[in-house]
Amino acid sequence: MATTLIKNGTIVNSGETYKADVLIDGERISRIGSTLSRKADNVVDARGQYLVPGGIDVHTHLAMPFGGTVSSDDFYTGHKGAAFGGTTTHIDFCIQSKGESFEKSLKTWHDKADDKACIDYGFHMAITDLNAKTMEELPKLPSMGVTSIKLFMAYKGVLQVDDDTLFQAMRIAGKSGILSMVHAENGDVIDTLVSEALEAGNTSPAWHGRTRPHLCEAEATGRAIAMSGLADAPLYVVHMTCESAVDQLRLGQKQGLKVYGETCTQYFMTSQADLERPGFEGAKYVCSPPIRTKHDQEALWKAVADGTLAVISTDHCPFNFKGQKDLGKDDFSKIPNGMPGIEDRMYMTYDRGVRKEKISMNKWVELNCTNPAKLFGLYPRKGTITVGSDADIVLWDTKATKTVSAKTHHMNIDYNTYEGKRIRGLPTKTFRRGHLIVDDGEFLAEAGSGRFLRRERVKL
Ligand SMILES: [Zn+2]
């Protein structure tokens, strides 16, 4: 097993910042100290750079079937993009097909990932069909390495579950050390609003946002939180976008319920104005829940800073502008939902968050690395630079700059959400379990070298 010594860097964890050398032995961090002089097979000088834990993106959809097409990044290209952005772990959603066992659905997702993976990964189980059989199978998910489930309160007729299913699934999950996640939007109301808009001839991308008002999200968030209390099960609300929903979460937390929330990079940085761009351009920004207002962006920065929201993820679900998004050219409801971002998350939130003094660098690590590991059964194996942890380490250069563009990104998609944005603060080297997988612009990981992570039961 090779050893690597990273010298002269400054470690940034969620709770501390200090100068130290780090010795990696094989795949783990074996020593941390000032001026370690031990011989190592490889020595990296990190003078002037920060060492941050590898990013963990707990909300992604690689190679996911949706609306008659499949998201454009697979487990190779998505992982390549992630690695270039300083993300070394992600958790993807395995979607149960109706009538299928969880075990069978997981096999499908393992097959997508096995030979392609370049970073480490886990799966959440998205439940679409809870019946007598799958209710019995649910408590066995942790033995398959899966300790979180997802339930959709929107996408009526496709993924949406009713309140009975929501309640029963959460109750079993709570007893089994499984974290329940919800997509919180009122799918029934949205269905009505979408039909009305289309009947009135309103077909442009802007109507995607207009037919999914923030109160649909706030209502469903409040309902899910109440359900979490009724079911005595911890809850994690994915991709929260707006002040009214965050207020519901804050209230639940005040009531002592074990409720946690996540937002995604794009909700800080894009708004309804992007959905209203001329022509069909707005389709690039169609995701659910929709991007909101400048006021909501500020409310989200405040909520991550004060700890109401625990995690920043991406909901990375890329569809090409040409050939995929245009399925909805004449009908916004047929535009595949999702935006790319697995590569952009760390530097966009650093530039817009840390540099603009919305959050500290430690808070940025907490939101992007540490809390995701803690909430999803990966801590302290991941999400921190500590002796004994996996050597997932990113060298971060706060002076490096670039202009974000689809021309230079590594994801397999023909546009970038943040096209043309000038940013400062970038990863220069990415280590995944001790292996240097990105070295100053060069990709060194082999397909199949990423590993499936069997996650611990969640104790919240
Ligand atoms: Zn999603």
Residues whose N, C-alpha, C, O or C-beta is under 5 A from the ligand:
A	BS01	ZN	D315
